[in-house]
Amino acid sequence: MRPKSKSSYITVRVADDVRAKFHDKAEDLGTNPSEVMRELIDALIEDRVTLQPAVTRKLEKLYVIGS
């Protein structure tokens, strides 16, 4: 079976230090940032990931509380 074509883009803007930390984390995991993003997106779609509220951010609609 051939892998699906990767022809669409998702772009986000983040602070330079956040980008650097994300790239470092991906490298620590032995992969690259694009692969991490693909896996995170797939995991979110497949309900394999749960976001927990951060103390400093107000994005309540993203979080599953009390699971």
C-alpha positions as CSV (number, residue, x, y, z in Angstrom):
1,M,0.0,0.0,0.0
2,R,1.4,3.4,-1.0
3,P,1.5,6.2,1.6
4,K,-0.9,9.0,1.2
5,S,0.4,12.0,-0.7
6,K,1.3,15.0,1.5
7,S,0.2,17.9,-0.6
8,S,-1.6,20.2,1.8
9,Y,0.0,22.6,4.3
10,I,-0.8,23.9,7.8
11,T,1.1,26.9,8.9
12,V,1.2,28.4,12.4
13,R,3.1,31.3,13.8
14,V,4.9,30.9,17.0
15,A,7.6,32.7,18.9
16,D,11.2,32.0,17.9
17,D,12.0,30.3,21.2
18,V,8.9,28.1,21.0
19,R,10.0,27.0,17.5
20,A,13.5,26.2,18.7
21,K,12.2,24.2,21.7
22,F,9.8,22.3,19.4
23,H,12.6,21.5,16.9
24,D,14.9,20.4,19.8
25,K,12.1,18.1,21.2
26,A,11.6,16.5,17.8
27,E,15.3,15.9,17.5
28,D,15.3,14.4,21.1
29,L,12.6,12.0,19.8
30,G,14.7,11.0,16.9
31,T,12.5,12.6,14.2
32,N,11.8,15.9,12.6
33,P,9.2,18.6,13.4
34,S,7.0,17.7,10.4
35,E,6.7,14.1,11.5
36,V,5.8,15.2,15.1
37,M,3.1,17.5,13.8
38,R,1.7,14.8,11.5
39,E,1.5,12.4,14.4
40,L,-0.1,15.0,16.7
41,I,-2.7,15.8,14.1
42,D,-3.4,12.1,13.5
43,A,-3.6,11.5,17.3
44,L,-6.0,14.4,17.8
45,I,-8.3,13.2,15.0
46,E,-8.2,9.6,16.3
47,D,-8.9,10.7,19.9
48,R,-5.5,9.3,21.0
49,V,-4.5,12.6,22.7
50,T,-6.1,14.7,25.4
51,L,-5.1,18.3,25.9
52,Q,-4.9,19.5,29.5
53,P,-5.4,23.1,30.4
54,A,-2.3,25.2,30.9
55,V,-2.3,27.5,33.9
56,T,-1.6,30.6,31.7
57,R,-3.8,30.0,28.6
58,K,-7.5,30.3,28.1
59,L,-8.5,27.8,25.4
60,E,-11.2,26.0,27.4
61,K,-13.0,24.7,24.2
62,L,-9.9,22.6,23.4
63,Y,-9.7,20.8,26.7
64,V,-11.5,17.7,28.0
65,I,-12.1,18.2,31.7
66,G,-12.8,15.5,34.1
67,S,-12.0,12.5,31.9
